[in-house]
Amino acid sequence: MDIILAVAAALFFALGTVLQQKAGLDHPAQGSSAGLLVQMARRPVWLLGISCDGLGFICQFIALSVGSLAVVQPLLVLSVVFALPLGVVFTGQRVQRLDVCAAIVVTVGLIAFLTIANPHGGRQNAPLGDWLITGAVVLLITAPLLLASRRVHTAAGKAALLGSATGVLFGLSAALTDVTGHRFDDGILTVFTSWPLYALIVVGYISMTLSQLSLNTGTLAPAIATQMSWDPIASLVLAIVLLHESLDSSPLRIVATVIALAAALGGVAVLARAQEAAEPPAGGPSGPGEPPADAMTAAIRA
């Protein structure tokens, strides 16, 4: 059940990303942080994308409530694979052989990871002290990335730094979602009177803003690849260290697990790059203040 819901979440997240990209790059927003989502909310296409993200989050929430963080989050990488047919349907993208091969590598790598690693066990929550330490570590990782993104002058570099910070925060959001979902076992009142729900709202808003900023750079490959790579990595670390989930730990299985996950993430990077390199349709030049036409089209074709 958790696997089916995770795959459904990946599909909705892929559709949401495509629509948000289109809204952000067709009409770039002004500003760089706090008011960005407010500006984007005035655009019907972006709202439709957010609605798809909402459906994806519901599927993810239920999946994490009944399953394992170490199982659910890596499967969300499939959203990059689902972007292929969505790109064909919505933007007329041509699927190249490299795209198909990369999609197969991602899928097979994830299946191998889940089969070999066999994630299991874990606790439904962690002591507050452990969460505070986790939050401090996440801040120490993401703050330098955000500061560096302000100093980088290339779109690709900015997208990679923002995407990396976003991926780490996505992992933290997933851990908070996992804990919040399990709070329903104690009654709905417990959910609304406990801090994880409100921490999830704050972290979720910040990660959504950073994700949109990385997508708005117009360089799809580094934005998507870094987000989709750091999310499962951060989630796995938090699942093991914070929530005490277990993986099969024989030396051979550990090596095979690392290889399988690395292959899947490598496929994500290749797939994102292949999509970004897709030939844009003929059209006029970009307007003032907009990304170049080729970067815009490539991003829309996510």
Stockholm file with secondary structure:
# STOCKHOLM 1.0

chainA/1-302         MDIILAVAAALFFALGTVLQQKAGLDHPAQGSSAGLLVQMARRPVWLLGISCDGLGFICQFIALSVGSLAVVQPLLVLSVVFALPLGVVFTGQRVQRLDVCAAIVVTVGLIAFLTIANPHGGRQNAPLGDWLITGAVVLLITAPLLLASRRVHTAAGKAALLGSATGVLFGLSAALTDVTGHRFDDGILTVFTSWPLYALIVVGYISMTLSQLSLNTGTLAPAIATQMSWDPIASLVLAIVLLHESLDSSPLRIVATVIALAAALGGVAVLARAQEAAEPPAGGPSGPGEPPADAMTAAIRA
#=GR chainA/1-302 SS CHHHHHHHHHHHHHHHHHHHHHHHHHSCCSSSSTTHHHHHTTCHHHHHHHHHHHHHHHHHHHHHHHSCHHHHHHHTTHHHHHHHHHHHHHHCCCCCHHHHHHHHHHHHHHHHHHHHHCCBCCCSCCCHHHHHHHHHHHHHHHHHHHHHHHHCCSHHHHHHHHHHHHHHHHHHHHHHHHHHHHHGGGCHHHHHTSHHHHHHHHHHHHHHHHHHHHHTTSCHHHHHHHHHHHHHHHHHHHHHHTSCCBCCCCHHHHHHHHHHHHHHHHHHHHHHHHHHTSCCCCCCCCCTTSCCHHHHHHHHTC
#=GC SS_cons         CHHHHHHHHHHHHHHHHHHHHHHHHHSCCSSSSTTHHHHHTTCHHHHHHHHHHHHHHHHHHHHHHHSCHHHHHHHTTHHHHHHHHHHHHHHCCCCCHHHHHHHHHHHHHHHHHHHHHCCBCCCSCCCHHHHHHHHHHHHHHHHHHHHHHHHCCSHHHHHHHHHHHHHHHHHHHHHHHHHHHHHGGGCHHHHHTSHHHHHHHHHHHHHHHHHHHHHTTSCHHHHHHHHHHHHHHHHHHHHHHTSCCBCCCCHHHHHHHHHHHHHHHHHHHHHHHHHHTSCCCCCCCCCTTSCCHHHHHHHHTC
//
